[in-house]
Amino acid sequence: MATPAPALVRFTDPAAFLERALPFLVAHEAEHNLLLGIAGQLARRPDAWGDERPYEALVEAGGEIVAAALRTPPFNLALSHVEDRWRDEALDLLVTDLRAVAPALPGVLGLTPIAEAFADRWAGSRTGWRVRQAERIFQLTQVLPPPRVPGAMRPAAPSDRELVARWMMTFSVEALGEDDTYEESLAVVDRWRETGARTLWLWEVDSSPVSMVGTTGETPNGIRIGPVYTPPPLRGHGYASALTAAVSQAQLDAGRRYCFLFTDLANPTSNHIYPVIGYRPVADVTDIRFTG
């Protein structure tokens, strides 16, 4: 008997979406760590990204999930892995549905061949697309201790609010090419604290913070590490490596099996330091922006 043609199912209840999608997403947990983290936060708090309803959809064939898509406006669409035999039909269904409900979609993020195939369909003859950032997903199961450096880890406190906002503003400019103002960064930091969406950790030397690492996006067996930031004058001393290793070890000690993180493929420093402390590459992803 032939497998029924794929069909798209859109969800309005984040908890129902997560329950249905979970086995499919966990089968490739590292590749889907972003999707799992966002879906989990939405299931716990549907307004975590604001009042606008998220887009959550699955493509199913013969009762089996073959693709998942999630978007929290105004951000990009996040796409799951799609097996080759379902890719054309699944992406066609998603493009058709999103044209109806999100015609101003700004971009897409996903495993490189999936994201590029979606972008080609979305752009068509009407617009174009460009790669905003090429990234790599890393996974850690065991920390390799880096060389010892002075200092120690501590959680960021409410009194660190303004420092963290300044560092986040600089990180957004340097790593993401965004131009967030200090006030916008302060609002983001306040929202993280209010919602519990992200926990921040600082490395201190002589009572002065010198580096920052965040944890966010819990998955069934892991958590995502990021951002990782050290101010330029303080770089080259191993603070970020020490803090990332310490935070990762704390997550494993708390019972998690994995830590995940994303690196910018254009940044040779980050792609070098993380393997040294135990992170292993899993897959490449592409952040695409639509143009025109």
Buried (B, 14 or more C-beta within 10 A) or exposed (E): EEEEEBEBBEBEEBBEBBEBBBEBBEEBBBBBBBBBBBBBBBBBEBEBBEEEEBBBBBBBBEEEBBBBBBBBBEBBBBBBBBEEEBBEBBBBBBBEBBEEEEEEBBBBBBBBBBBBBBBEBBBEEEEEBEBBBBBBBBBBBEBEEBEEBEBEBEEBEEEBBEBBBBBBBBBBEEBBEEEBEEEBBBEBBEBBBEBEBBBBBBBBBEEEBBBBBBBBBBBEBBBBBBBBBBBEEBBEBBBBBBBBBBBBBBBBEEEBBBBBBBBBBEBEEBBEBBBEBBBEBBBBBBBBBBEE
